[in-house]
Amino acid sequence: MIDTDEPMRHRTDLDDMAEEHAMRAHIDPVASLNAAIHAAFKNEVSSSAVADLIREAEAAAILSAETAEKARTRALDPALSAADVATARREMEDASFGRDLAVEKPMMLH
């Protein structure tokens, strides 16, 4: 029998990591992650440090995807002004790019 609880625990762990990473980054977890990955490229880092960065990237990707979806939902609100819709769309695009960056850049560390 397949243990269906395992994927949910993994998801919860990544959610916790995403929140922790966001708190450490204060506002922009992807910018913080990007800086850490840049430093890893400039310096020799251990394989465990690379593994930590990959886990942080997964967490940042989840957080960015959730942020993008919230901004998308806000942008589709018919009660918003045109300026508020434009702001929400920019937030959505920024978060979507952050998600893509968090997914793609760590693959270069392999």
Residue pairs with C-beta under 8 A, 6 or more apart in sequence:
14 55
14 58
14 59
14 62
15 59
15 62
17 55
17 56
17 58
17 59
18 29
18 59
18 60
18 62
18 63
19 63
20 59
21 29
21 32
21 33
21 56
21 59
21 60
21 63
22 29
22 63
24 32
25 31
25 32
25 33
28 98
29 59
29 60
29 63
29 64
29 98
30 60
30 64
30 98
30 99
30 101
30 102
33 53
33 56
33 57
33 60
33 102
33 105
34 101
34 105
36 53
36 56
37 53
37 57
37 105
37 106
37 108
37 109
40 49
40 50
40 53
40 109
41 108
41 109
50 109
50 110
53 106
53 109
54 106
54 109
57 102
57 103
57 105
57 106
58 102
60 98
60 99
60 102
61 99
61 102
61 103
64 95
64 96
64 98
64 99
64 102
65 95
65 96
65 99
67 91
67 95
67 98
68 91
68 92
68 95
68 96
68 98
68 99
71 88
71 89
71 91
71 92
71 95
72 88
72 92
74 80
74 84
74 88
74 91
75 85
75 88
75 89
75 92
77 85
77 88
80 88
